Amino acid sequence: MNGWDLFTWIMALVLAGTAVVIFAYFLRDAGGILNRDRGDSDDFSEGK
């Protein structure tokens, strides 16, 4: 395994790790987004 192979594997692991972190932040905030108060002023479901 040469230096470029090692660099490629390390960068792939860094990329996968950051993807997991971003997905975890999304899941943490998704509950708040989905369970918002339904009476917001930007809710157009009442035909306003």
N, C-alpha and C positions, 0 to 999 in steps of 0.2 A: 504494500500500500504506500503510495507516494504522498507527498505533501498536499497535492491538489485533491486527492481522494479524501484525505482526512479533513481538509477544509470544507469539502462538499458535505460530508456527513455531519460535521459540526453545525454548519449553516442550516442544513435540513432539520436538525434537532431544535435549533433556535427558532426556526420558522414554525415548526409544529408546536413548540412550547408557547409561543406568542399567540398562536391560533386558539389554543386551549384557554389561555388567560382571557382573550377577548370574548370567547364564547361563554366563559364563566361570568364575566361582567354583564353580558347580554341576558343570561338566565336570571341573574340577580335583579336586573331592572325590568325584565319582562313581566313579572308579577304586578309591579306598579303600573305599567302601561296598560295591561289587560284589565286591571281592576280599578281603573279610574272612576271618578265620580261621573255618573251618566248625565248630570245636569250642567255640563260645561257649555260655555257659550258657542263653541265650535261644533256642537252636535246638531246636525241638520236633519235628524230623523223625524222631528216633529213637524216638518214642513214650514219652518220659519222663513 
